[in-house]
């Protein structure tokens, strides 16, 4: 790793693997830096009961189909096994336990600083670090004074720590609904949402949503109108666990909270309620701190891009950060398009340098 290479990919999850797939036939000297000890990206840190929204055949990275799952949708462990098998199948040049702290550009060469104090050099960089390292919690007045248990969904593994307690679950998205469904089996729960939650029809899963989003994406590229009123892509998917919780009448939102006082939450309408724990299912920012000294980022870590190419720094691409850097690019099935186009641009960029 001491020599200057053509390309360094920062991050070892699904986005980096998809880029690696399209680099197989590119005559580039590159490697992938992963700050984790094992394969699977951020998936081993997700909660135990997590499943995908789509059947396995609609949840694959380019070139290698995910095996059929035991249940209707692949479990967390099945996704991890698939990502590890994918990595082994293509024998990507991955360096593990390497945490990038800063990226600098000196005389047209990227200097990648790692935690061990070394510097690596490359002509181009793909940042593929995702969002998992940047959990977002809104600044609710009094939040830091809360006396009970308080965690973000990034820290959640199972409902054991909430057993027998009064738990406030915050967040109206899929994560909020899924974790509320699970926690409500062992605890008394109350649900806080920014807006009234909306649920998709029972027969609509991630595959349908991906097809709909694809049609919308293609229509927008061609400048054609598209009617997406049938489904709203941000609505909650009815997984088996969510359906079971719905049948128990768990999903009753009390609206927004306006403040927290010790062990009391204050609702927007002025009501006060004692709670013993808060589970924040409020999303993520973007894990781009390593680029903050190289290019301006906004408060959530977002950088100005055209597609995946950084507008302000030639030779820098950002892959897999969701809609910001490519249609459906934070999904297994959606990352392929962004990865393919990115690798094409990187190859052209390196050729021009040579």
PyMOL commands that set and color helices and strands:
alter all, ss='L'
color gray80, all
select helices_A, chain A and resi 14-22+43-45+56-58+76-90+143-145+153-155+159-162+174-183+206-221+240-247+289-291+322-325+335-353
alter helices_A, ss='H'
color red, helices_A
select strands_A, chain A and resi 5-10+30-33+94-95+100-106+109-114+119-127+149-152+166-170+188-192+257-261+264-267+272-274+277-280+305-306+309-310+316-318
alter strands_A, ss='S'
color yellow, strands_A
deselect
rebuild
show_as cartoon
